[in-house]
Amino acid sequence: MVGQSPLDPSESRTAVLLEPFVHQVGGHMSMMKYDEHTVCKPLVSQELSFYESLPLAMRQFTPQYKGIVSVHLKKDSLGNLTLIASPSLQTESCGRLDNAIGDSSVTIWHKCEWAAGTGSEHTLVKWSHTQLTKTFKDSCPGKMLLRTDLQYRTDSFLEDANGNQPERNSYNPWGLHCHRQHLNRMSSKHNENKLHQFLLLENVVSKYNYPCILDLKMGTRQHGDDASEEKKARHIKKCEQSTSASLGVRICGMQVYQVDTGHFLCKDKYYGRKLSPEGFRQTLRQFLCNGNHLRTDLLEPIILRLKALLSVVRKQSSYRFYSSSLLIIYDGQEHKENVAPLDNHLHFQKTNCTTSHGTNHSRVDVRMIDFAHTTFKGSKCNHTTYDGPDHGYIFGLENLIKILQSISEGK
């Protein structure tokens, strides 16, 4: 989306107003939608180094790297902020990074309003709850039972008296949560027009009508080589107390479209940290359930793609993908030939779905993301050189495949 803003004439012709990315299900770094097929995130030099030297065999399993764009915040008279990208600067040499890159946590989004540009040559485009709902509908065409209160609430992820986490069925609020956190961290650190640099990456869910996304934190170790002793201890504890230690993988976020309600069922990283190995398995099964039946048509293509990734990772000597995630993606909108007949008088519990066997494999995708702490021999940001492949990551992939195979076999 190209936004007109009260900048100088040459800038206003090319400025791109960044939109909140409504399909972010995990992570802490806020993602923004640059255009229909492109997202962007604050640039971290170590992640840039990874994309610049990405092994050919891994390219099918990572988002396409599209370059660098300069971004700045624009404040109006009411104190509302918009995030403006300058596409003309994305051709800058990747090696020419200024000191701004050192602080990669960039303010993304503030409390914004949809304002009509009355009495002004330029229209100030700002995001309100209503417009965010429209953005979500645009990215998920069709009938959607969406709530209009898209503002993130601090109690969204709190448990009830019985220790159960409420399900946010109509949309996933995690991305807006990340925006608010970034604002709180950064509003006191940078002036309004300070330039920041963002990575432009492929929007890997843009081809899906109802993107069902599982964000998995991979590996038995999550801290990078540059982590402080305090941060190292914190991450080790998280791994020990979650399925990261026992399985080499834990759930970091999820959204799965429920055809019976027209809502997305959502889970966040706090839910994922508390899961036992059996709870992990049940949630993985829940990710493949659309509210009426289990999408057994997805199991084989997902398993095959995970096995292909496993083969590639085993061959990547010296790589350590610390704190990276793996996305499993599919379309919640089934092909008609894959949909089982539904009895409107029956209500299936989401964790006990009946099975549906489709004849055609549905379109699925598996992508590695988040490489801010990835290290490898020859990296410009390398701290430690490792030998052999990332065995913690491999351990997680092997267990993930085994669990999916057991679900496929009906166990």
Secondary structure as GFF3:
##gff-version 3
##sequence-region A 1 411
A	DSSP	alpha_helix	9	14	.	.	.	ID=ss1
A	DSSP	beta_strand	16	17	.	.	.	ID=ss2
A	DSSP	beta_strand	19	20	.	.	.	ID=ss3
A	DSSP	beta_strand	32	35	.	.	.	ID=ss4
A	DSSP	beta_strand	38	42	.	.	.	ID=ss5
A	DSSP	alpha_helix	45	52	.	.	.	ID=ss6
A	DSSP	three_ten_helix	56	61	.	.	.	ID=ss7
A	DSSP	beta_strand	65	75	.	.	.	ID=ss8
A	DSSP	beta_strand	81	86	.	.	.	ID=ss9
A	DSSP	three_ten_helix	87	89	.	.	.	ID=ss10
A	DSSP	three_ten_helix	99	102	.	.	.	ID=ss11
A	DSSP	alpha_helix	129	139	.	.	.	ID=ss12
A	DSSP	alpha_helix	174	186	.	.	.	ID=ss13
A	DSSP	beta_strand	196	202	.	.	.	ID=ss14
A	DSSP	beta_strand	211	218	.	.	.	ID=ss15
A	DSSP	alpha_helix	229	240	.	.	.	ID=ss16
A	DSSP	alpha_helix	243	247	.	.	.	ID=ss17
A	DSSP	beta_strand	249	258	.	.	.	ID=ss18
A	DSSP	beta_strand	263	268	.	.	.	ID=ss19
A	DSSP	alpha_helix	269	273	.	.	.	ID=ss20
A	DSSP	alpha_helix	277	287	.	.	.	ID=ss21
A	DSSP	beta_strand	293	295	.	.	.	ID=ss22
A	DSSP	alpha_helix	296	314	.	.	.	ID=ss23
A	DSSP	beta_strand	320	321	.	.	.	ID=ss24
A	DSSP	beta_strand	325	331	.	.	.	ID=ss25
A	DSSP	three_ten_helix	336	338	.	.	.	ID=ss26
A	DSSP	beta_strand	354	356	.	.	.	ID=ss27
A	DSSP	beta_strand	364	369	.	.	.	ID=ss28
A	DSSP	beta_strand	374	375	.	.	.	ID=ss29
A	DSSP	alpha_helix	391	408	.	.	.	ID=ss30
###
